[in-house]
Amino acid sequence: MGSAGDDPVDGGPGAPSAGYEGRATDGTDLAVTLSEIARGLQDRRGVDETLRAVAAAAVGTVPGADHAAISVTEGRRAVRTVAGTDDLVYRVDQAQYDTGQGPCLDALYHQRTVRLADMASESRWPDFTHRAAGLGVRSMLSFQLYVEHDDLGALNLYAADAHAFDDESEQVGLLFATHAAIAMAGAQKEEQLTRAMAVRDVIGQAKGILVERHKITGDQAFRLLITASQTTNTRLVEVAAYLVETGELLGRTRR
């Protein structure tokens, strides 16, 4: 992994300039930029770091973007902002969540791309646009983030000027969102795998303690952990972790 100054997703010397030199008219240059960003995102560790890098890179890549944020769904209903370039985007997004209106929500649930040209003349989301204009945002562009058929969330771009986003912004943003969604999915799968391995390790340690202490088999030790989990209404991994940390098996000590 290169130094931060050479990283295209951190805004260093190797990063694309804001708005990608104003307009990305050269398809080859855009492809190179997106490839560099994709490689940079792959080097990120964890979901949170990947999401922050995606938001930062979007501002430097999509023409017209002053700010960026990523929203995700929880249980297909609750929506929250998980990464943003500054405090402003969290306030604007909260206005969408409070009013139940806005391009982010439409991008999440209904359309792949939603453009809001001018808060002052927009009629689709009157409650939201009134609040957003008061926060200093005049236009927005939102993209649905997904891999295959799995909806992961939305990439939201914001600008202080009206009509900041055009057709080229949509084209570049859509390509960028595709790369971002793949990076997000990869980071999520890696984190899930790491968590699963940690769970397996702690259960293995707990089994080893019981095997040594009671001179029983691994299967018998596992059944003891399951019984403790059921009788105490505690997750199996928490029972195992408690045993590893304290040497005590939940359920027996409580009785």
C-alpha positions as CSV (number, residue, x, y, z in Angstrom):
1,M,0.0,0.0,0.0
2,G,1.4,3.4,-1.0
3,S,1.8,6.4,1.2
4,A,-1.2,8.6,2.0
5,G,0.1,11.3,-0.3
6,D,0.0,8.9,-3.3
7,D,-3.5,7.6,-2.4
8,P,-6.2,8.7,-4.9
9,V,-9.0,8.3,-2.3
10,D,-7.4,10.5,0.3
11,G,-7.1,13.8,-1.6
12,G,-3.3,13.7,-1.7
13,P,-1.1,14.6,-4.7
14,G,-2.2,11.4,-6.5
15,A,-5.9,12.2,-6.1
16,P,-8.1,13.5,-8.9
17,S,-8.8,17.2,-8.7
18,A,-12.2,18.4,-7.4
19,G,-14.8,17.8,-10.1
20,Y,-12.3,15.8,-12.1
21,E,-10.8,18.9,-13.8
22,G,-14.3,20.4,-14.0
23,R,-15.6,17.9,-16.7
24,A,-14.5,14.4,-17.4
25,T,-14.6,14.4,-21.2
26,D,-11.9,11.9,-21.8
27,G,-13.2,8.3,-21.3
28,T,-9.7,6.9,-21.1
29,D,-8.7,9.4,-18.3
30,L,-11.9,8.6,-16.4
31,A,-11.3,4.8,-16.7
32,V,-7.8,5.3,-15.3
33,T,-9.1,7.5,-12.5
34,L,-11.8,5.0,-11.5
35,S,-9.3,2.1,-11.7
36,E,-6.9,4.0,-9.3
37,I,-9.8,4.7,-6.9
38,A,-10.9,1.0,-7.0
39,R,-7.4,-0.1,-6.2
40,G,-7.2,2.4,-3.3
41,L,-10.5,1.2,-1.9
42,Q,-9.4,-2.4,-2.0
43,D,-6.5,-1.4,0.4
44,R,-8.9,-0.1,3.0
45,R,-9.3,-2.0,6.2
46,G,-12.8,-2.5,7.4
47,V,-16.2,-1.2,6.3
48,D,-16.1,2.2,8.1
49,E,-12.7,3.1,6.5
50,T,-14.0,2.0,3.1
51,L,-17.1,4.1,3.4
52,R,-15.2,7.2,4.4
53,A,-12.8,6.7,1.5
54,V,-15.7,6.3,-1.0
55,A,-17.3,9.6,0.2
56,A,-14.0,11.5,-0.1
57,A,-13.3,10.1,-3.5
58,A,-16.7,10.9,-4.8
59,V,-16.2,14.7,-4.3
60,G,-12.9,14.5,-6.2
61,T,-14.4,12.5,-9.1
62,V,-18.0,13.5,-9.9
63,P,-18.3,16.9,-11.6
64,G,-20.2,19.4,-9.4
65,A,-20.0,17.7,-6.1
66,D,-19.0,19.8,-3.1
67,H,-19.9,17.2,-0.4
68,A,-20.8,13.5,-0.3
69,A,-22.3,11.0,2.1
70,I,-23.4,7.3,2.1
71,S,-26.7,6.2,3.5
72,V,-27.7,2.6,4.2
73,T,-30.9,0.8,5.0
74,E,-31.4,-1.3,8.2
75,G,-34.1,-3.9,7.8
76,R,-35.2,-2.2,4.6
77,R,-36.9,0.5,6.7
78,A,-34.6,2.5,9.0
79,V,-32.1,4.6,7.1
80,R,-28.9,6.1,8.5
81,T,-25.9,8.0,7.2
82,V,-22.8,5.9,7.8
83,A,-20.1,8.2,6.2
84,G,-19.8,11.8,5.1
85,T,-17.3,14.4,4.1
86,D,-18.5,16.9,6.7
87,D,-21.2,17.7,9.3
88,L,-23.4,19.4,6.7
89,V,-24.2,16.2,4.9
90,Y,-25.5,14.6,8.2
91,R,-27.8,17.5,8.8
92,V,-29.1,17.4,5.2
93,D,-29.7,13.7,5.4
94,Q,-31.4,14.0,8.7
95,A,-33.8,16.4,7.1
96,Q,-34.7,13.7,4.6
97,Y,-35.2,11.1,7.3
98,D,-37.3,13.4,9.4
99,T,-39.6,14.4,6.5
100,G,-39.6,11.0,4.8
101,Q,-38.7,12.9,1.6
102,G,-35.7,13.4,-0.7
103,P,-33.6,12.1,-3.5
104,C,-31.7,9.8,-1.2
105,L,-34.8,7.9,-0.1
106,D,-36.0,7.7,-3.7
107,A,-32.6,6.4,-4.8
108,L,-32.7,3.8,-2.1
109,Y,-36.2,2.4,-2.7
110,H,-37.3,3.4,-6.2
111,Q,-34.8,4.6,-8.7
112,R,-31.1,4.1,-9.6
113,T,-30.3,7.8,-10.0
114,V,-32.2,10.9,-8.7
115,R,-31.2,14.4,-9.6
116,L,-32.4,17.5,-7.8
117,A,-31.5,20.6,-9.8
118,D,-32.6,23.5,-7.6
119,M,-34.1,23.4,-4.1
120,A,-35.9,26.7,-4.8
121,S,-38.0,25.4,-7.6
122,E,-38.2,21.6,-6.8
123,S,-41.7,20.4,-6.1
124,R,-41.3,16.7,-5.5
125,W,-40.1,17.0,-1.8
126,P,-41.4,20.4,-0.5
127,D,-40.8,19.7,3.2
128,F,-37.3,18.5,2.6
129,T,-36.2,21.1,0.1
130,H,-37.3,23.9,2.4
131,R,-35.1,22.6,5.2
132,A,-32.2,21.7,2.9
133,A,-32.1,25.2,1.3
134,G,-31.8,26.7,4.8
135,L,-28.7,24.6,5.3
136,G,-27.0,26.0,2.3
137,V,-27.5,23.1,-0.2
138,R,-29.0,24.0,-3.6
139,S,-28.7,20.8,-5.6
140,M,-28.3,17.1,-5.1
141,L,-27.5,13.9,-7.0
142,S,-28.2,10.5,-5.5
143,F,-27.2,7.0,-6.7
144,Q,-28.4,3.6,-5.6
145,L,-25.5,1.4,-4.5
146,Y,-25.9,-2.3,-5.1
147,V,-24.1,-5.4,-6.2
148,E,-26.3,-7.6,-8.4
149,H,-29.7,-7.7,-6.6
150,D,-28.5,-6.7,-3.1
151,D,-29.4,-3.1,-2.2
152,L,-26.6,-1.7,0.0
153,G,-27.6,2.0,0.2
154,A,-27.2,5.3,-1.6
155,L,-24.4,7.6,-2.5
156,N,-25.5,11.2,-2.1
157,L,-23.8,14.2,-3.6
158,Y,-24.5,17.8,-2.6
159,A,-23.6,21.2,-4.1
160,A,-24.0,24.8,-2.8
161,D,-25.0,26.0,-6.3
162,A,-28.2,25.3,-8.2
163,H,-27.9,23.1,-11.3
164,A,-24.4,22.0,-10.3
165,F,-25.0,18.5,-11.7
166,D,-25.6,17.7,-15.4
167,D,-25.8,14.6,-17.6
168,E,-22.1,14.1,-17.4
169,S,-22.2,14.2,-13.6
170,E,-24.8,11.4,-13.8
171,Q,-22.7,9.4,-16.2
172,V,-19.5,9.7,-14.1
173,G,-21.3,9.2,-10.8
174,L,-23.0,6.1,-12.0
175,L,-19.7,4.5,-13.0
176,F,-18.2,5.6,-9.7
177,A,-21.2,4.2,-7.7
178,T,-20.7,0.8,-9.4
179,H,-17.0,0.7,-8.2
180,A,-18.1,2.0,-4.8
181,A,-20.7,-0.7,-4.3
182,I,-18.3,-3.5,-5.2
183,A,-15.8,-2.1,-2.7
184,M,-18.5,-1.8,0.0
185,A,-19.7,-5.4,-0.6
186,G,-16.1,-6.7,-0.4
187,A,-15.4,-4.9,2.8
188,Q,-18.6,-6.2,4.4
189,K,-17.8,-9.8,3.4
190,E,-14.3,-9.5,4.7
191,E,-15.5,-8.1,8.0
192,Q,-18.1,-10.9,8.3
193,L,-15.4,-13.5,7.7
194,T,-13.2,-11.9,10.3
195,R,-16.0,-11.9,12.8
196,A,-16.9,-15.5,12.1
197,M,-13.3,-16.6,12.5
198,A,-13.1,-14.7,15.9
199,V,-16.3,-16.5,17.0
200,R,-14.9,-19.8,16.0
201,D,-11.6,-19.2,17.9
202,V,-13.3,-18.2,21.1
203,I,-15.6,-21.2,21.1
204,G,-12.6,-23.4,20.3
205,Q,-10.8,-22.0,23.3
206,A,-13.8,-22.5,25.6
207,K,-14.1,-26.1,24.4
208,G,-10.5,-26.7,25.1
209,I,-10.9,-25.4,28.7
210,L,-13.8,-27.7,29.3
211,V,-12.0,-30.7,27.7
212,E,-9.0,-30.2,29.9
213,R,-11.0,-29.5,33.1
214,H,-13.5,-32.3,32.9
215,K,-11.6,-34.8,30.7
216,I,-14.4,-35.0,28.2
217,T,-14.6,-35.0,24.4
218,G,-14.8,-31.9,22.2
219,D,-18.4,-32.8,21.3
220,Q,-19.3,-33.1,25.0
221,A,-17.7,-29.8,25.7
222,F,-19.6,-28.1,22.9
223,R,-22.9,-29.6,24.3
224,L,-22.1,-28.1,27.7
225,L,-21.7,-24.6,26.1
226,I,-25.0,-25.0,24.2
227,T,-26.7,-26.0,27.4
228,A,-25.3,-23.0,29.2
229,S,-26.4,-20.8,26.4
230,Q,-30.0,-22.1,26.5
231,T,-30.4,-22.1,30.2
232,T,-29.1,-18.6,30.6
233,N,-30.6,-17.2,27.4
234,T,-27.2,-16.0,26.4
235,R,-25.6,-16.1,23.0
236,L,-23.2,-19.1,22.6
237,V,-20.3,-16.8,21.7
238,E,-20.9,-14.8,24.9
239,V,-21.0,-17.9,27.0
240,A,-17.7,-19.0,25.5
241,A,-16.1,-15.6,25.9
242,Y,-17.1,-15.5,29.6
243,L,-15.6,-18.9,30.2
244,V,-12.4,-17.9,28.5
245,E,-12.1,-14.6,30.5
246,T,-13.3,-15.8,33.9
247,G,-12.8,-19.6,33.9
248,E,-16.5,-19.9,34.9
249,L,-19.3,-21.5,32.9
250,L,-22.5,-19.5,32.9
251,G,-25.5,-21.3,34.3
252,R,-23.5,-23.4,36.8
253,T,-22.3,-20.3,38.8
254,R,-25.7,-18.7,38.6
255,R,-27.4,-21.8,40.1
